[in-house]
Amino acid sequence: MNLKLNKFIMSKKEITALKNDLTQKFVIDPLMQKGNLTKESLQPFQLNFDFIQLIQKFKEILGKQDIRKKSASSKRKTLTPNQKKQVDWTMQLAVINYLRRLLKFEKDIFNQAFYGLKIYENIIEFFNSIRSILAQNALILINEVFSEYIPESDEKSQKPPIINLVKTIIPVLILKATTSQSFIKNEARTCLETMITYMKYNETLIVLLNMMNTKKMSDFELAHTLTIKFIQNLGKEFLVNSNQFNAMMNSLGDIYENHKSDLYKKKCKSILSAFNEIMTKEEFDKKMEKCGKKEKEKIKDILEARVAPNTKKEIHNLKLKSKDKDKSVERPKTSCDTKKVMKKQININIKVIDSKGNQKENIGNNVKVIEYKENHKIVDSKENQKENIENNVKILGSKENQKENIKNNNKVVDSKENQKENIENNIIQSKI
């Protein structure tokens, strides 16, 4: 028995040599182990490339979990040599780059591996890797998956497999877009932007609405902005023909019921207004008739809810809308906050009116001063004329004095002639 068994017993060296022979059939390209490769640098596969061995290699690499994952409570532990062999993040990076090449040149094989084997679940786990370059390249892959997706033209009862990806990845992307480092945050936001432009499905909108049902304000605000943009991208035909309008209104009503603050009420109203901007009132009412009683009551409560404006900008926008529609703005509830806001706005308006009144008074005073100065100049010139007249009169008076002097001189001359006459008279008398 021992002799027969010895024929089948192999030494450790022979076993390792056999393993090396099996693994040497497929060698990973060292270029694929680099990060942040551009889309243009990805080259097509060779004609005789064995894709079956590539997918088996994916299973082998992704089956080894990364032991050193981030955890807030546990400290960084020292790894044994066997554990270090398992943590080969460059091989994980090669999987991402090979998937990018398959997506670009071999989409059928990519769909079988990515969706059939659910490799996307492993890619989502890379988002939490301690290797930031691995998380970044995983986000780049997801962004390309959304942008390169082409919906099937044939109508089938089965849902496309990418919907499962969308359902699982939206919460993770929103979390990464609000809490991660700057470059990871930017990559996550670009993924979300491409998703709302290309993933036009009912499930996408429902998941976004469910993400608004949270107390974390950063996630709530981001989910709200994405929801508004997504509704605008969907278009009229999609919303009118949607078979899950009831679920959308139900999730929207849950947000309103679970959060009673004015901020959540405003956001719910803004989402309904986004629906009404795309759909007509008749179309929206027809869709609401098909909804259940609970959904109708929830939407009715949202529409009838009165929310106080909190900021000056909102008050100004309400006034502009009222001017456009020629309708008065509804008075908000009489709460302490609204009274303070209204008082501030009244004081601002009074200040504006007062400043305008002061401007008018200043203009009026300036006009009066100008008129006073001009009249003063005119009066002054008249007085100068009078003074000139008086001076001329004085000059004339001096001329009259001259005339009087002339007259006096004439009188003197006349007296001389009288003297001559008297002299002549005396001469005559003496002759007599």
TIRO-239752 format. One line per 8 residues: number of its first residue (from 1); for each residue x, y, z of C-alpha. Coordinates in Angstrom, 2 decimals, padded with zeros to 5 digits. Each point is the difference from the previous one (the first is absolute). Layout:
BEGIN
NUM) X:Y:Z  ...
//
This chain:
BEGIN
1) 000.00:000.00:000.00  002.77:002.34:000.85  001.68:-000.67:-003.33  -003.17:000.83:-001.89  -000.55:003.18:001.99  003.53:001.16:-000.49  -000.69:000.25:-003.73  -002.66:002.68:000.68
9) 001.73:001.85:002.84  001.67:003.26:-001.12  002.53:002.02:001.83  -000.50:003.66:000.95  002.41:001.14:-002.69  -001.93:-001.87:-002.66  -003.30:001.49:001.22  001.36:003.56:-000.10
17) 001.48:-000.61:-003.45  -003.36:-001.25:-001.26  -001.76:003.06:001.44  002.50:002.27:-001.71  -000.64:-001.74:-003.31  -003.74:000.55:000.39  000.34:003.66:000.96  002.54:000.78:-002.69
25) -002.60:-000.59:-002.69  -001.48:003.41:000.75  002.31:002.87:000.89  -001.39:003.39:001.00  001.34:002.91:-001.96  002.09:002.27:002.30  -001.55:003.04:-001.66  -003.38:-001.07:001.37
33) 001.37:000.28:003.56  000.35:003.78:-000.32  -002.59:002.46:001.14  -001.84:002.91:-001.64  000.39:-001.27:-003.56  -001.71:002.13:-002.59  -002.71:-001.46:-002.18  002.09:000.60:-003.12
41) 002.94:-002.01:001.38  -002.12:-003.16:000.28  000.90:-002.31:-002.88  -002.18:-002.73:-001.59  000.61:-003.67:000.72  001.85:-002.35:-002.30  -001.88:-002.33:-002.31  000.96:-003.19:001.86
49) -000.55:001.45:003.45  -001.48:-002.50:002.47  -002.82:001.82:001.81  -000.97:-003.10:001.99  003.32:-000.02:001.83  -000.34:003.75:000.55  -003.35:-000.44:001.74  001.37:-002.87:002.07
57) 002.83:002.31:001.02  -002.61:002.57:001.05  -001.61:-002.59:002.27  003.36:-000.94:001.46  001.00:003.61:000.75  -003.38:001.21:001.23  -000.53:-003.09:002.13  002.86:001.16:002.23
65) -001.49:002.71:002.16  002.02:002.98:001.05  000.68:-000.54:003.73  001.16:003.56:000.61  -003.31:001.81:-000.36  -000.70:003.30:001.67  -001.60:-000.25:003.43  -000.38:002.86:002.43
73) 000.27:-002.13:003.15  002.78:-002.46:-000.89  003.56:001.21:-000.32  002.30:-000.94:-002.86  001.27:-003.49:000.66  003.29:-001.51:-001.11  -000.49:-002.67:-002.64  001.57:-003.41:-000.21
81) 001.85:-001.02:-003.20  -002.94:-002.18:-001.05  -002.40:002.91:000.44  002.28:002.31:-001.98  -000.21:-002.39:-002.94  -003.78:000.32:000.11  000.13:003.82:-000.01  001.15:000.58:-003.57
89) -001.77:003.23:-000.92  001.89:000.31:-003.31  -001.75:-003.16:-001.20  -003.33:001.52:001.01  000.95:003.10:-001.96  000.75:-002.23:-002.99  -003.50:-001.47:000.22  -001.47:003.52:-000.22
97) 002.12:000.88:-003.05  -000.82:-003.28:-001.75  -003.69:000.67:000.60  000.40:003.44:-001.54  001.57:-001.61:-003.08  -002.82:-002.53:-000.24  -002.57:002.77:000.30  001.64:001.90:-002.82
105) 000.69:-002.84:-002.46  -001.90:-003.14:001.16  -003.33:001.07:001.53  -001.63:-003.43:-000.15  002.75:-001.61:002.04  -000.05:002.98:002.35  -003.74:-000.42:000.64  000.43:-003.71:000.71
113) 002.81:000.63:002.48  -001.22:003.27:001.56  -003.68:-000.81:000.39  -000.11:-003.79:-000.33  002.71:-000.67:002.57  -000.99:003.15:001.97  003.52:001.37:-000.11  -001.52:003.45:000.54
121) -000.51:-000.94:003.67  003.77:-000.44:000.36  000.60:003.29:-001.83  -002.31:001.81:002.45  002.01:-001.49:002.88  003.11:001.64:-001.47  -001.56:003.41:000.83  000.86:-000.66:003.66
129) 003.56:-001.15:-000.65  002.85:001.64:001.89  001.70:000.40:-003.37  -001.42:003.26:-001.30  001.25:-000.75:-003.53  -002.02:-003.23:000.01  -003.15:001.84:001.11  000.55:002.72:-002.59
137) 000.44:-002.44:-002.90  -003.05:-001.98:001.10  -002.04:003.23:-000.22  001.47:000.69:-003.46  -001.18:-003.47:-001.11  -003.54:000.62:001.31  -000.09:003.38:-001.74  000.91:-001.66:-003.30
145) -002.59:-002.73:000.59  -002.73:002.66:000.27  001.22:002.10:-002.92  000.56:-002.95:-002.39  -003.32:-001.68:000.79  -002.35:-000.41:-002.96  -003.56:-001.11:000.89  -001.35:-002.97:-001.92
153) -002.48:000.87:-002.71  -001.99:-003.23:000.35  -002.74:000.29:002.62  000.32:-002.82:002.50  -001.86:-000.82:003.17  003.29:-000.50:001.86  001.69:003.03:001.44  003.50:000.85:-001.23
161) 002.73:-001.18:002.39  001.40:003.51:000.39  -003.01:000.92:002.18  001.35:-002.23:002.77  003.28:001.89:-000.25  -001.83:003.34:000.25  -001.98:-001.09:003.08  003.07:-001.15:001.90
169) 002.42:002.71:-001.06  -002.01:003.23:000.53  000.20:-000.01:003.83  003.74:-000.78:-000.12  000.69:002.76:-002.54  -001.95:002.60:002.00  001.92:-001.00:003.11  003.33:000.32:-001.83
177) -001.04:003.32:-001.55  -000.59:001.55:003.43  002.59:-001.55:002.33  003.08:-001.03:-001.99  003.18:001.80:-001.01  -000.13:002.69:-002.65  001.02:-002.06:-003.06  -002.14:-002.99:001.06
185) -002.88:002.39:000.64  000.36:001.52:-003.48  000.07:-003.42:-001.67  -003.11:-001.07:001.91  -001.85:003.17:-001.03  000.92:-000.51:-003.67  -001.35:-003.56:000.25  -003.28:001.32:001.38
193) -000.25:002.66:-002.73  000.54:-002.56:-002.76  -002.47:-002.35:001.67  -002.86:002.54:-000.01  000.65:000.77:-003.68  000.12:-003.59:-001.29  -001.84:-002.21:002.52  -003.55:001.05:-000.87
201) -001.90:-002.57:002.03  -002.81:000.17:002.54  002.17:-001.78:002.56  002.62:002.75:-000.19  -002.53:002.66:000.99  -001.47:-002.14:002.77  003.43:-000.68:001.52  000.85:003.71:-000.13
209) -003.26:000.87:001.75  000.67:-002.63:002.65  003.45:001.54:000.56  -001.73:003.28:000.88  -001.73:-001.75:002.90  002.96:000.53:002.33  000.97:002.32:002.84  003.51:000.52:-001.37
217) -000.24:003.40:-001.66  002.94:-000.43:-002.40  -001.51:-003.19:-001.46  -003.46:001.58:-000.06  001.12:003.13:-001.88  002.02:-001.97:-002.56  -002.82:-002.49:-000.59  -002.45:002.89:-000.46
225) 002.12:001.77:-002.63  000.55:-003.28:-001.85  -003.73:-000.76:000.10  -000.95:003.38:-001.49  002.56:-000.37:-002.80  -001.05:-003.59:-000.67  -003.70:000.96:-000.31  000.95:002.71:-002.48
233) 002.09:-002.50:-002.02  -002.78:-002.62:-000.11  -002.34:002.09:-002.11  -003.75:000.07:-000.46  -000.49:-003.28:-001.85  001.82:-002.06:002.59  -001.97:001.41:002.94  -003.36:-000.30:-001.77
241) 000.68:-003.63:-000.97  001.61:-000.97:003.31  -001.51:-003.07:001.64  001.51:000.76:003.43  -001.39:003.49:000.55  -001.85:-001.32:003.05  003.28:-001.11:001.62  001.57:003.39:-000.71
249) -002.84:001.87:001.72  000.06:-002.49:002.88  003.71:000.57:000.68  -000.49:003.75:-000.29  -002.86:-000.14:002.50  002.15:-002.02:002.42  002.58:002.80:000.02  -002.71:002.51:000.88
257) -001.43:-002.17:002.79  003.29:-000.99:001.61  001.50:003.51:000.08  -002.20:002.85:001.19  002.47:002.87:-000.36  -000.63:002.80:-002.49  003.13:-000.86:-001.97  -001.23:-003.50:-000.87
265) -003.44:001.36:-000.87  001.53:002.54:-002.37  002.09:-002.62:-001.74  -003.04:-002.25:-000.43  -001.91:002.91:-001.50  002.89:000.75:-002.35  -000.03:-003.59:-001.27  -003.74:000.21:-000.70
273) 000.55:003.29:-001.80  002.69:-001.71:-002.11  -002.58:-002.62:-001.02  -002.54:002.73:-000.81  002.50:001.95:-002.11  000.45:-003.01:-002.32  -003.53:-001.42:000.13  -003.22:001.94:-000.47
281) -002.54:000.18:002.79  -002.37:-002.35:-001.82  002.73:-002.60:-000.53  001.09:000.23:003.63  -003.60:-000.37:001.21  -000.51:-003.09:-002.19  003.09:-001.62:001.48  -001.18:000.86:003.50
289) -003.41:-001.59:-000.63  001.73:-003.35:-000.48  001.78:000.33:003.36  -001.35:-001.38:003.25  -001.80:001.90:002.74  003.10:000.28:002.18  002.06:001.51:-002.78  -002.76:002.46:-000.88
297) -000.29:001.14:003.61  003.77:000.40:000.32  000.29:002.08:-003.16  -003.00:002.07:001.04  001.66:000.76:003.34  003.20:001.07:-001.80  -001.90:002.31:-002.35  -002.06:001.55:002.79
305) 002.93:000.42:002.36  000.85:003.62:000.74  003.67:000.65:000.49  001.44:003.24:001.32  002.78:001.58:-002.09  003.23:000.03:001.98  002.33:002.16:-002.05  -000.17:003.37:-001.74
313) 000.70:-001.64:-003.35  -003.05:-002.26:000.35  -002.17:002.99:000.91  001.32:001.88:-003.02  -000.64:-002.97:-002.30  -003.54:-000.35:001.32  -000.66:003.68:-000.74  001.35:-000.36:-003.53
321) -002.20:-003.03:-000.62  -003.03:001.85:001.33  000.67:002.91:-002.35  000.30:-002.34:-002.96  -003.21:-001.85:000.83  -001.81:003.16:001.23  -000.90:-001.76:003.21  000.69:000.89:003.58
329) 002.33:-002.21:001.99  -001.67:-002.07:002.71  000.78:001.24:003.46  002.16:-002.50:001.92  -000.82:-001.43:003.39  000.32:002.37:002.94  003.00:-001.50:001.73  002.85:001.78:001.75
337) 002.38:-000.65:-002.87  -002.39:001.35:-002.63  -000.75:003.12:002.06  003.69:000.74:000.34  000.53:-000.46:-003.72  -002.99:002.21:-000.85  001.19:002.71:002.39  003.46:-000.06:-001.52
345) -001.46:000.25:-003.49  -002.26:002.89:001.02  002.95:001.84:001.55  002.01:-000.55:-003.18  -002.85:001.36:-002.11  -000.33:003.01:002.31  003.70:000.66:-000.30  -000.20:-000.20:-003.77
353) -003.01:002.36:-000.10  001.68:002.33:002.48  003.14:000.09:-002.06  -002.10:000.82:-003.09  -001.82:002.73:001.94  003.28:001.48:001.17  001.22:-000.05:-003.56  -003.09:001.91:-001.11
361) 000.41:002.51:002.83  003.64:000.47:-000.85  -000.90:000.53:-003.64  -002.67:002.52:001.04  002.43:001.84:002.27  002.57:000.11:-002.75  -002.56:001.48:-002.38  -000.93:002.59:002.59
369) 003.65:000.88:000.60  000.63:000.34:-003.73  -003.07:002.19:-000.45  001.00:002.08:003.02  003.49:000.49:-001.34  -001.25:000.97:-003.44  -002.57:002.42:001.43  002.63:001.35:002.32
377) 002.23:000.63:-002.95  -002.81:001.70:-001.85  -000.87:002.17:002.99  003.63:000.71:000.54  000.38:001.08:-003.59  -003.04:002.27:000.34  001.50:001.57:003.11  003.21:000.54:-001.87
385) -001.97:001.65:-002.76  -001.63:002.26:002.57  003.37:000.87:001.41  001.29:000.74:-003.48  -003.04:002.17:-000.63  000.62:001.83:003.24  003.62:000.46:-000.93  -001.05:001.31:-003.38
393) -002.42:002.30:001.73  002.83:001.17:002.12  002.02:000.57:-003.13  -002.91:001.90:-001.52  -000.27:001.90:003.21  003.59:000.96:-000.38  -000.84:001.18:-003.55  -002.87:002.09:001.37
401) 002.40:001.47:002.48  002.21:000.90:-002.93  -002.97:001.62:-001.66  -000.73:001.93:003.14  003.62:001.08:000.12  -000.28:001.05:-003.62  -003.11:001.90:000.87  001.76:001.60:002.90
409) 002.91:000.87:-002.25  -002.46:001.46:-002.46  -001.39:001.98:002.80  003.50:001.20:000.85  000.60:000.90:-003.61  -003.32:001.72:-000.02  001.01:001.94:003.04  003.16:001.11:-001.87
417) -002.09:001.25:-002.89  -002.18:001.78:002.48  003.17:001.55:001.38  000.97:001.11:-003.52  -003.41:001.49:-000.51  000.27:001.68:003.29  003.42:001.32:-001.02  -001.36:001.27:-003.28
425) -002.91:001.58:001.77  002.38:001.69:002.32  002.09:001.35:-002.93  -003.08:001.40:-001.63  -001.08:001.64:003.17  003.41:001.55:000.41  -000.12:001.55:-003.46  -003.28:001.48:000.73
//
